[in-house]
Amino acid sequence: MAQEMVSFFDMFSISCAGELKVKLDDTKVISAVVDRQQRLMKMGLSLPAGFSPADIHMVEAAIAEEFGLLSVEVVPVYRQATVQVREQKKPKSPAGRVIMGKPIKGEPIPISDVTLESGKVIIQGEIFEVESREIAKRNAYVLSFNITDYTNSLKVSKFITENALKEAAKKITPGMYVTIAGFVGYNRYDSDITLDPQSIVLAEKETRKDLGGEKRVELHLHTKMSAMDALTDVGDAIKRAISWGHKAIAITDHGVCHSFPEAMAAAGDKIKVLYGIEGYYINDVDDKLSYYGSEDLPIDGEIAVFDIETTGLDPCKEAITEIGAVIMCGGTEISRFQTFVDPGMHIPTNITQLTGISDEDVKGAPDQAEAVRKFLDFVGGRPLAAHNASFDISFIHRICVENGIPFEPVYIDTLPICQGMLPEIKSHRLNTVSDFLGLPEFHHHRASDDAVMAGLIMAKLFGRIKDDGVTTLRGMDAYINKKRHGSLEKRRFKPMHIVIIAKTQVGIRNLYKLVTKSHLEHFRRFPIIPKSLLMELRDGLIIGSACEAGELFSLVSDHRSPLEQKRIAKFYDFLEIQPICNNMFMVDNGRAKDIEELRSFNRRIIEIGDELGKPVVATGDVHFLDPEHEIYRHILLAAKEYDDANRPLPVYF
């Protein structure tokens, strides 16, 4: 526990720069309590003005990462509020105009500090509900309204008999920003504390400003029409964008176009509205290919089936420990290859338990580059094949790139072949498929055995494919694709997200067609847009890769092959990255190790954009207008029974 306030950087050594560092230089630590057993910290910080909820969230995450904590909660105490209020109370018109009582002297306190023992107080905030009414029998008027400063809300109530005060009270309407001086009491009818106002004065509400010299364009914004997900009033968002000097703004509600008319009316000729949606998307065309190659090779030619074992799943950080391969021709084994590989690092215990490969096994084995060269010499230019091939290919590809080894693979993926040919089984893991086909038992998770089993499976299924008259690998890919995708209604799938923006009048019509067909022809819990339909109606549309639930980001976060990532990215017109806070849940659920890995995902998408010459845009994934509105979205998410509904997520405009 800190006994007195100390400078933030005297206690913590988190890395930050720019505006946040300037703010933290002026931040004091009031208290810090750590629960060692549960790895939790709660701390009080004295913060300068302008410290946003997003800033607080970044500080919490950075401290948690620095000390290896599960959670950090910052209790903010803002300074310099009196200066801000004094500026707001400058006698400007109409601010400063007295509605009731006398001019108010003194500084407001946060409504959250108001208690029954507060006595006379001064508060300031926005009126959001008025329930005033006449009492004809007593020739009286009850002034009653609710006010908030976003630290808390308070009921203001007064029984009025004086005619002059009645007329003044009737002028009070929702949306007014006022300063009130009065006495705190208890209303037995409402069973809550209330404020009896003595004076009410109009105040000037301070609004956020965009001080950037080069104005941005928000390309990912949700309005209230994104059902149970967003709270943004489209008119307010557009007015804000106009006041900030933005030249354009995109509307991208989930699967619907309902905000378009209101957006057009609010924009007038002052700003360009980009009409779009964030669609629910399913790739029914080429999510997984069974054959990656342009040459149409015979299905019964020589194929090198292979498998690798690794120290982990990430091809950018982990290493190969074993390579096994077998040359197959027309279902017959010709030759085998196997080598342990020195990973240059300790093999984790859980990997040794899974594969049986220990540090002792790889001691003295060829290094990564030498082993891959030997493997490719064995392959001899033949097409490759593997089960879930993008994983194995990604490791080989990285090692080749790092060591200048030529590698332009033509390869077969037996996983989609199994999915297309064996739809009756739920899992298509190698051991599950081998059991279903009645193939011999094998040592699963050993590269040499897995390679042989993948070869036997491929040979057996290729026999069935040839019986249907398919004789080439490209013909096989089309055949499997049709079997895999067939009818959408019969498939189990989780739709991905995709951003679609109209750039022409033809695009607007096509966007409406997509929305209509997604609801009427492809609705399955969500209004689904199949890739085949999107390709048919793509004219006049701009396609973006969307958020972490998008196709491209999923490939990046799942550490899929860079070749596969680039293949999928080619479909999109622009790629998208979003604030780190929007993906923090991935750290909790294990999809990312830490904040730095979340940053690495964004960096990889930027790299892909550079490699393909596609623009990469940073969006806010806006779900509400101002930081203080975040609490309302927590309520929406809680209604949907999300476990992390209360997680800080400052996705404001």
C-alpha positions in Angstrom: 0.0 0.0 0.0 1.4 3.4 -1.0 1.3 5.7 2.1 1.5 8.9 0.2 1.2 10.0 -3.4 4.2 9.2 -5.6 4.9 9.9 -9.2 3.6 7.1 -11.6 7.0 6.4 -13.2 8.7 6.2 -9.7 6.5 3.1 -9.1 6.0 1.6 -12.6 8.3 1.2 -15.6 5.8 0.5 -18.4 6.8 1.4 -21.9 4.8 4.2 -23.6 5.3 7.2 -25.7 3.6 10.3 -27.1 0.5 11.9 -25.5 0.0 9.0 -23.0 3.6 9.4 -21.6 3.0 13.1 -21.2 -0.2 12.4 -19.2 1.5 9.8 -17.0 4.3 12.2 -16.2 1.7 14.2 -14.4 0.0 11.2 -12.8 0.3 10.4 -9.1 -0.2 7.0 -7.4 -2.6 7.4 -4.5 -2.7 3.7 -3.4 -1.9 0.3 -4.8 -3.1 -3.0 -3.2 -2.1 -6.4 -4.6 -3.8 -9.7 -3.9 -0.9 -12.1 -4.4 -2.9 -15.2 -4.3 -5.4 -14.2 -7.0 -2.8 -12.0 -8.8 -5.0 -8.9 -8.8 -4.2 -5.3 -8.2 -6.5 -2.4 -7.3 -4.9 1.1 -7.4 -5.9 4.7 -7.1 -4.5 7.2 -9.5 -4.6 11.0 -9.4 -5.1 11.8 -13.1 -4.7 15.0 -15.0 -7.5 16.4 -17.2 -7.9 14.7 -20.5 -7.1 11.2 -19.3 -9.7 9.1 -21.3 -11.1 5.6 -20.5 -9.0 4.3 -23.4 -5.9 5.6 -21.7 -6.9 4.0 -18.4 -7.5 0.6 -20.2 -4.0 0.8 -21.8 -2.4 1.5 -18.4 -4.2 -1.4 -16.7 -3.1 -3.8 -19.5 0.5 -2.6 -19.4 0.8 -2.9 -15.6 -0.8 -6.4 -15.7 1.7 -7.4 -18.4 4.7 -5.9 -16.4 3.9 -7.8 -13.2 2.2 -10.9 -14.7 -1.1 -10.1 -13.1 -4.5 -11.5 -14.1 -6.3 -8.2 -13.6 -5.5 -4.5 -12.7 -8.3 -2.1 -11.8 -7.6 1.6 -11.8 -9.8 3.8 -9.6 -9.4 7.3 -11.2 -9.4 10.6 -9.3 -9.4 13.5 -11.9 -7.6 16.7 -11.2 -8.0 20.2 -12.7 -11.8 19.7 -12.9 -12.2 23.1 -11.2 -10.3 24.8 -14.0 -12.4 23.1 -16.6 -15.6 24.1 -14.8 -14.4 27.7 -14.4 -13.9 27.9 -18.1 -17.3 26.4 -18.7 -18.9 29.1 -16.5 -17.6 32.1 -18.4 -20.5 34.4 -19.1 -21.2 33.4 -22.6 -24.7 33.4 -24.1 -26.7 31.4 -23.4 -24.4 29.8 -20.8 -24.6 31.7 -17.6 -28.2 32.6 -18.0 -30.2 32.1 -14.8 -33.2 29.9 -15.2 -34.2 29.8 -11.5 -32.9 31.6 -8.4 -29.6 33.5 -8.4 -26.2 33.3 -10.2 -24.2 30.5 -8.7 -20.8 31.1 -7.1 -18.5 28.1 -6.3 -17.4 25.0 -8.0 -19.5 21.9 -8.8 -18.6 18.5 -7.3 -19.1 15.2 -9.0 -22.5 13.8 -8.6 -20.9 10.5 -7.4 -19.7 12.4 -4.3 -23.2 13.5 -3.3 -24.6 11.8 -0.2 -27.4 12.4 2.3 -24.8 14.1 4.6 -23.6 16.5 1.8 -26.0 19.3 2.8 -25.8 22.2 0.3 -24.0 21.2 -2.9 -23.3 22.5 -6.4 -23.5 20.0 -9.3 -23.3 20.3 -13.0 -24.5 18.0 -15.7 -27.0 17.2 -18.5 -30.7 16.8 -18.0 -31.8 13.5 -19.6 -35.4 13.0 -18.3 -38.1 15.5 -17.3 -41.2 14.3 -15.3 -42.5 17.7 -14.2 -46.3 18.0 -13.8 -49.1 20.4 -12.8 -51.2 19.9 -9.6 -54.3 21.8 -10.5 -56.1 21.2 -7.1 -53.3 22.9 -5.2 -52.5 25.4 -8.0 -48.9 24.1 -7.8 -46.2 22.7 -10.1 -43.8 19.8 -9.3 -40.5 20.3 -11.0 -38.9 16.9 -11.4 -36.0 15.8 -13.7 -32.9 13.6 -13.7 -29.4 14.9 -14.3 -26.1 13.2 -14.9 -22.5 14.1 -15.2 -21.6 10.5 -16.1 -20.0 9.8 -12.7 -23.6 9.2 -11.4 -27.2 10.5 -11.8 -29.4 12.4 -9.4 -33.1 13.2 -9.2 -33.9 17.0 -8.9 -37.3 17.8 -7.4 -39.1 20.9 -6.1 -42.6 21.7 -5.1 -43.5 25.2 -6.6 -46.4 27.5 -5.8 -44.9 30.8 -7.0 -46.1 31.7 -10.5 -42.8 33.2 -11.5 -40.9 30.0 -10.6 -43.6 27.9 -12.3 -42.9 29.6 -15.6 -39.2 29.2 -15.2 -39.5 25.6 -14.3 -41.6 24.9 -17.4 -38.7 26.0 -19.6 -36.5 23.1 -18.4 -36.2 20.4 -21.1 -34.1 17.3 -21.7 -30.7 17.9 -23.2 -30.0 21.1 -21.2 -26.6 21.4 -19.6 -27.0 23.2 -16.3 -25.3 24.1 -13.0 -27.5 23.6 -9.9 -27.1 24.7 -6.3 -29.4 23.1 -3.8 -29.9 20.9 -0.7 -29.7 17.2 -0.6 -32.6 15.4 1.0 -34.5 12.0 1.0 -37.6 11.5 -1.1 -39.8 8.8 0.6 -41.9 8.4 -2.6 -38.8 7.5 -4.7 -37.0 5.9 -1.8 -33.8 7.8 -2.9 -31.9 10.9 -2.3 -32.9 14.0 -4.3 -31.7 17.5 -4.7 -34.0 20.5 -3.8 -32.8 23.2 -6.2 -32.3 26.8 -5.1 -30.7 28.0 -8.3 -30.5 26.6 -11.8 -28.1 28.2 -14.3 -27.4 27.3 -17.9 -23.8 26.0 -18.4 -21.7 25.3 -21.4 -21.0 21.6 -22.0 -17.4 20.9 -23.0 -17.2 18.6 -26.0 -14.3 16.6 -27.3 -12.4 18.1 -30.2 -10.4 16.6 -33.1 -7.1 18.6 -33.0 -5.4 16.5 -35.7 -4.0 18.5 -38.6 -4.8 15.7 -41.1 -8.4 14.6 -40.5 -9.2 10.9 -40.6 -12.2 9.1 -42.1 -13.9 6.5 -39.9 -14.5 3.4 -42.1 -16.1 1.2 -39.4 -19.0 2.7 -37.4 -22.1 1.0 -35.9 -25.3 2.7 -35.1 -28.3 1.8 -33.0 -29.4 -0.4 -35.9 -26.7 -2.9 -35.1 -29.1 -4.7 -32.9 -28.1 -5.2 -29.2 -24.6 -4.2 -30.0 -24.2 -0.5 -30.6 -25.7 2.8 -29.3 -24.5 5.4 -31.7 -27.1 7.8 -33.0 -26.3 8.2 -36.6 -27.3 11.8 -36.8 -25.2 12.7 -33.8 -22.2 10.9 -35.2 -22.4 12.7 -38.5 -22.9 16.1 -36.9 -19.8 15.4 -34.8 -17.8 14.4 -37.8 -18.9 17.6 -39.6 -17.9 19.7 -36.6 -14.5 18.0 -36.5 -13.9 18.8 -40.1 -14.0 15.2 -41.4 -14.6 14.9 -45.1 -16.4 11.5 -45.0 -17.8 8.9 -42.6 -18.8 5.3 -43.2 -21.9 3.5 -41.8 -21.3 -0.2 -41.3 -24.1 -1.7 -39.3 -24.3 -5.5 -38.8 -26.1 -6.9 -41.9 -28.7 -4.0 -42.4 -29.1 -0.7 -44.1 -31.7 0.9 -41.8 -29.6 3.9 -40.9 -29.0 5.1 -44.5 -32.0 7.5 -44.8 -31.2 9.2 -41.5 -27.5 9.4 -42.4 -28.3 11.1 -45.7 -30.6 13.6 -44.1 -28.0 14.5 -41.4 -25.2 14.8 -43.9 -26.8 17.1 -46.4 -24.0 18.5 -48.5 -21.6 19.0 -45.6 -20.0 15.6 -45.6 -19.8 12.5 -47.7 -21.5 9.4 -46.3 -20.1 6.0 -47.3 -22.9 3.6 -47.2 -22.0 0.1 -46.2 -22.5 -2.9 -43.8 -20.5 -5.3 -41.8 -21.8 -8.5 -43.2 -21.9 -12.0 -41.9 -19.8 -13.8 -44.4 -19.1 -17.4 -45.3 -16.4 -18.4 -47.8 -18.2 -21.1 -49.9 -15.7 -20.8 -52.7 -12.1 -21.2 -51.6 -11.8 -21.2 -47.8 -9.7 -24.4 -48.1 -8.3 -25.7 -51.3 -7.5 -29.3 -51.8 -4.9 -28.4 -54.5 -2.6 -25.4 -54.6 -1.1 -25.1 -58.0 -1.6 -23.8 -61.5 -0.4 -26.9 -63.4 -3.1 -29.6 -64.0 -1.1 -32.7 -63.0 -2.4 -36.3 -63.2 -4.1 -37.6 -60.0 -2.2 -40.9 -60.1 1.3 -39.4 -60.5 4.1 -39.4 -57.9 3.3 -37.3 -54.8 5.5 -36.6 -51.7 3.3 -36.9 -48.7 4.9 -35.4 -45.6 4.4 -34.4 -42.0 6.4 -32.3 -39.5 6.5 -32.2 -35.7 7.3 -28.8 -34.1 7.9 -27.1 -30.7 4.7 -25.2 -31.0 2.0 -23.8 -33.4 3.5 -20.4 -34.4 5.7 -20.8 -37.5 7.2 -17.3 -36.8 8.5 -18.3 -33.3 8.6 -22.1 -33.1 10.8 -24.7 -34.9 10.7 -28.1 -36.5 11.8 -31.2 -34.5 11.1 -34.0 -37.1 10.3 -34.3 -40.8 8.8 -37.5 -42.2 7.8 -38.1 -45.9 6.8 -40.9 -48.2 6.7 -40.9 -52.1 3.3 -42.4 -53.3 2.4 -43.3 -56.9 -1.1 -44.6 -57.7 -1.6 -45.8 -54.2 1.8 -47.5 -54.0 4.6 -46.5 -51.7 8.0 -45.9 -53.5 10.3 -44.6 -50.8 10.5 -43.0 -47.3 12.3 -40.2 -45.6 12.7 -39.4 -41.9 15.0 -37.1 -39.9 15.0 -35.5 -36.5 15.7 -31.7 -36.6 17.6 -29.6 -34.1 15.1 -26.8 -33.2 17.8 -24.7 -31.5 15.7 -24.4 -28.4 14.3 -26.5 -25.6 11.4 -28.7 -26.5 8.6 -27.9 -24.1 7.5 -30.7 -21.8 3.9 -30.8 -23.1 5.3 -31.2 -26.7 7.5 -34.1 -25.6 4.5 -35.7 -23.9 2.5 -35.3 -27.2 5.1 -36.4 -29.7 7.6 -38.5 -27.7 10.4 -36.3 -29.1 12.8 -35.0 -26.4 15.9 -32.8 -26.4 18.0 -35.9 -26.3 16.4 -37.2 -29.6 17.3 -34.1 -31.5 20.8 -33.7 -30.1 23.3 -33.7 -33.0 20.5 -33.7 -35.6 20.6 -31.4 -38.7 19.7 -27.8 -38.1 16.5 -26.3 -39.6 18.0 -25.3 -42.9 20.0 -28.5 -43.5 17.0 -30.7 -42.7 14.7 -28.8 -45.0 17.3 -29.0 -47.8 17.6 -32.8 -47.4 13.8 -33.0 -47.3 13.4 -31.0 -50.6 16.2 -33.1 -52.2 14.1 -36.2 -51.4 11.0 -34.6 -52.8 12.7 -33.8 -56.0 10.2 -31.3 -57.4 7.2 -33.6 -56.9 3.9 -32.2 -55.7 3.7 -32.2 -51.9 0.8 -33.4 -49.8 0.0 -33.1 -46.1 -3.0 -33.3 -43.7 -3.9 -29.6 -42.9 -1.1 -28.7 -45.3 -1.0 -25.0 -44.6 0.5 -25.6 -41.2 3.3 -27.8 -42.4 4.0 -25.6 -45.5 4.2 -22.5 -43.3 7.2 -23.8 -41.4 9.0 -25.0 -44.5 8.3 -21.7 -46.2 9.7 -19.6 -43.3 12.9 -21.6 -43.2 13.3 -21.4 -46.9 12.8 -17.6 -46.9 15.3 -17.1 -44.0 18.0 -19.2 -45.7 17.5 -18.3 -49.4 16.3 -21.8 -50.4 14.1 -21.7 -53.5 10.6 -22.9 -52.6 7.5 -22.4 -54.8 5.4 -25.4 -53.6 2.6 -27.2 -55.5 0.8 -29.1 -52.8 -2.3 -31.1 -51.9 -4.2 -30.8 -48.6 -5.8 -34.0 -47.5 -8.0 -32.3 -44.8 -10.5 -30.8 -47.2 -10.4 -34.0 -49.3 -11.5 -35.9 -46.1 -14.2 -33.3 -45.4 -15.6 -33.6 -48.9 -15.4 -37.3 -49.2 -16.4 -38.3 -45.6 -19.1 -35.8 -44.5 -20.6 -38.5 -42.2 -17.9 -38.1 -39.6 -17.7 -35.0 -37.4 -14.0 -34.8 -36.9 -11.5 -35.2 -39.7 -8.3 -35.5 -37.7 -5.8 -37.9 -39.1 -6.4 -40.6 -36.5 -10.2 -40.3 -36.6 -10.2 -40.7 -40.4 -7.8 -43.6 -40.3 -10.0 -45.4 -37.8 -13.1 -44.7 -39.9 -11.4 -46.1 -43.0 -10.2 -49.2 -41.2 -6.5 -48.4 -41.8 -3.7 -49.9 -39.6 -2.9 -48.4 -36.2 0.0 -45.9 -36.2 2.0 -43.7 -33.8 0.1 -40.5 -34.1 2.1 -37.3 -33.7 5.3 -38.8 -35.1 6.1 -37.3 -38.5 7.2 -40.4 -40.3 4.1 -42.4 -39.1 1.7 -39.5 -39.8 3.1 -39.0 -43.3 2.6 -42.7 -44.2 -1.0 -42.6 -42.8 -1.8 -39.4 -44.7 -0.5 -41.2 -47.9 -2.7 -44.3 -47.2 -5.7 -42.0 -46.7 -5.0 -40.0 -49.8 -4.6 -43.2 -51.9 -7.8 -44.7 -50.6 -9.8 -41.5 -51.3 -8.1 -40.8 -54.6 -9.4 -44.3 -55.7 -13.0 -43.2 -55.0 -12.4 -39.9 -56.8 -11.1 -41.6 -59.9 -14.1 -43.9 -59.8 -16.2 -40.7 -60.4 -14.2 -39.9 -63.5 -11.8 -37.3 -62.1 -8.2 -37.8 -63.4 -6.3 -34.5 -62.6 -5.5 -32.6 -59.5 -7.3 -29.4 -60.6 -10.3 -31.5 -61.5 -10.1 -33.1 -58.1 -10.1 -29.6 -56.4 -13.3 -28.6 -58.2 -14.8 -31.9 -57.4 -14.0 -31.7 -53.7 -15.0 -28.0 -53.5 -18.5 -28.9 -54.8 -18.8 -31.7 -52.3 -17.6 -29.6 -49.4 -19.9 -26.6 -50.0 -22.9 -28.2 -51.7 -25.9 -26.8 -49.8 -25.3 -24.1 -47.3 -28.3 -25.2 -45.3 -26.7 -28.5 -44.5 -23.4 -27.1 -43.3 -22.3 -26.2 -39.8 -20.4 -23.0 -39.8 -19.6 -19.9 -37.8 -19.9 -16.9 -40.1 -17.1 -14.4 -40.3 -17.3 -10.6 -40.6 -16.6 -8.6 -43.7 -17.0 -4.9 -44.5 -18.8 -4.0 -47.7 -19.0 -0.3 -48.8 -20.8 1.0 -51.9 -18.8 3.3 -54.2 -21.3 3.8 -57.0 -25.0 3.7 -57.6 -24.6 0.3 -59.0 -22.9 -0.6 -55.8 -25.8 0.7 -53.7 -28.2 -1.5 -55.7 -25.9 -4.5 -55.3 -25.5 -3.8 -51.6 -29.3 -3.8 -51.2 -29.5 -7.1 -53.1 -26.9 -8.7 -50.9 -28.8 -7.6 -47.7 -32.1 -8.8 -49.1 -30.8 -12.2 -50.2 -28.9 -12.7 -47.0 -32.2 -12.3 -45.1 -34.5 -14.2 -47.4 -32.4 -16.9 -49.0 -29.4 -17.5 -46.7 -30.6 -16.7 -43.2 -29.3 -19.0 -40.6 -29.4 -17.3 -37.2 -27.6 -14.5 -39.0 -28.2 -13.0 -42.5 -25.4 -14.8 -44.3 -23.6 -13.5 -47.4 -21.9 -16.4 -49.2 -18.7 -15.5 -51.1 -20.2 -16.9 -54.3 -23.1 -14.4 -54.1 -20.7 -11.5 -53.2 -18.5 -12.3 -56.3 -21.7 -12.3 -58.4 -22.7 -8.8 -57.1 -19.3 -7.3 -56.5 -19.6 -4.5 -59.1 -19.5 -1.1 -57.5 -18.5 -2.4 -54.1 -15.4 -2.0 -52.0 -14.6 -5.1 -49.8 -12.7 -4.8 -46.5 -11.3 -7.6 -44.3 -13.0 -6.4 -41.1 -12.1 -7.2 -37.5 -10.6 -10.2 -35.6 -13.7 -12.1 -36.6 -12.8 -11.6 -40.3 -11.3 -14.2 -42.5 -7.8 -12.7 -42.9 -7.3 -11.8 -39.2 -8.3 -15.3 -38.2 -5.7 -16.7 -40.6 -3.1 -14.4 -39.0 -4.0 -15.1 -35.4 -4.2 -18.9 -36.1 -0.6 -18.6 -37.5 -1.7 -20.1 -40.9 0.8 -20.2 -43.8 1.9 -16.8 -45.1 1.1 -18.2 -48.5 -2.4 -18.9 -47.4 -2.8 -15.5 -45.8 -1.7 -13.7 -49.0 -4.0 -15.9 -51.1 -7.1 -15.0 -49.1 -6.0 -11.3 -48.8 -6.0 -10.9 -52.6 -9.8 -11.0 -52.5 -10.1 -7.8 -50.5 -9.8 -4.2 -51.7 -8.5 -2.9 -48.3 -7.3 -4.5 -45.1 -8.3 -3.4 -41.6 -6.6 -3.2 -38.2 -8.3 -2.1 -35.0 -7.4 -0.8 -31.5 -5.6 -3.3 -29.3 -8.3 -2.9 -26.7 -10.8 -4.4 -29.1 -8.9 -7.7 -29.1 -7.8 -8.0 -25.5 -10.3 -10.9 -25.0 -7.9 -12.9 -27.2 -5.3 -12.8 -24.4 -7.8 -14.1 -21.9 -9.0 -17.0 -24.0 -5.5 -18.0 -25.1 -5.7 -17.0 -28.8 -2.8 -14.6 -28.1 -0.1 -14.7 -25.5 0.0 -11.1 -24.6 -0.5 -7.5 -25.8 2.7 -7.7 -27.9 1.3 -10.6 -29.8 -1.8 -8.6 -30.5 0.4 -5.9 -32.0 2.2 -8.5 -34.0 -1.1 -9.5 -35.6 -1.7 -5.9 -36.7 1.9 -5.6 -38.0 1.4 -8.8 -40.1 -1.7 -7.4 -41.7 0.2 -4.3 -42.6 3.0 -6.4 -44.1 0.5 -8.3 -46.2 -0.9 -5.0 -47.4 2.6 -3.9 -48.4 3.4 -7.1 -50.1 0.1 -7.0 -52.2 0.0 -3.3 -52.7 -3.4 -3.0 -50.8 -4.3 -0.1 -48.5 -4.4 -0.9 -44.8 -6.8 1.3 -42.7 -6.9 1.8 -38.9 -10.5 1.9 -37.8 -12.2 2.5 -34.4 -14.9 -0.2 -34.7 -17.2 2.6 -33.2 -20.1 1.3 -31.1 -20.9 4.5 -29.2 -20.3 8.2 -29.6 -18.5 9.3 -26.4 -16.4 7.5 -23.7 -19.0 7.9 -21.0 -21.6 6.0 -23.1 -19.6 2.8 -22.6 -21.6 1.7 -19.6 -24.7 1.5 -21.7 -23.1 -1.0 -24.0 -22.1 -3.1 -21.0 -25.8 -3.3 -20.2 -26.5 -4.5 -23.8 -23.9 -7.2 -23.7 -25.0 -8.3 -20.2 -28.5 -8.7 -21.6 -26.9 -11.1 -24.2 -25.3 -13.0 -21.3 -21.7 -12.4 -22.4 -19.3 -13.5 -19.6 -17.1 -10.5 -20.2 -19.9 -7.9 -20.5 -18.2 -5.7 -18.0 -14.8 -5.7 -19.7 -13.6 -2.2 -20.4 -13.9 -1.7 -24.2 -13.7 2.0 -25.2 -14.7 1.7 -28.8 -16.1 5.3 -29.1 -15.9 7.7 -32.0 
